[in-house]
């Protein structure tokens, strides 16, 4: 039963048309007590079949530590990229791993499978302690006391956009790397990686709209006087237009205008005669002086 995530990714390309399906993965450094090679070769199974197969593996309590990981809204297509979950791939291909069980397309997987597995381990092994935090050091003390330990981790739903899904999946895988490194130190362990189908269709990566570069469109101030509209204009002359000469078409010296000019010349001639008569008057400078001599006194008497 050497099926790995590489086989899951290879099968994902052929099974991309399935809906309401998600991958399932189990690996352990404990050997299997039953031959499940024929079961694991089937890459399209129901959730009930996968749950029964997993229960058959954990019912003998082969491990001391069980780490159950739940990744909601996961599709097998998300695992098709070699760089999607590199740390989990390395943990799966570790030479210490003796048992592997993986299914690319599981129909109807739900988050309740985590609690079903916890309950099964508790019933079969008895006195199992459950922790929801890997960083909690209490589980190490429980292992030293010889007790069985179950640690559960549930990630948030993956977003709908493809590029955002890859980023979140990579962040979750980085967290798993720290946890798995701590878990596998000297213990017999079993890791279960389960998922639920995407709640909405996966959308292609969004491409940010390219902002056009600003290009100035200032007019060249040189030779503006040389710019002319040289396009040929259509002749809009009507067929009934009067084409006679200008002085034949229009009357420039009307009777009213002639009479106004004649009256104006007469008035101007009268004004010029009056101005000439006033300007021809000759009066001596002493005509307006007051007489002060004896003759003036006699006149006054």
ABEGO torsion letter per residue (X at the ends): XABBAAAAAAAAAAAAABBGBBBBBBBBABBBABBAAAAAABABBBAAAAAAAAAAAAAAGABABBBBBBBBGBBAAAAABAAABAAAAAAAABAABABBBBBABBBGBBAAAAAAAAAAAAAAAEGBBBBABAABAAAAAAAAAGBBBBBBBBBBBBBABAAAAAAAAAAAAAAAAAAAAAAABGBBBBBBBBBBBBABBBBBBBBBBBBBBBBBABBBABGAAABBBABBBBBABBAABBABBAAAABBABBAAAAAAAAAAAAAAAAAAAAAAAAAABBBBAAAABBBABAAAAAAAX
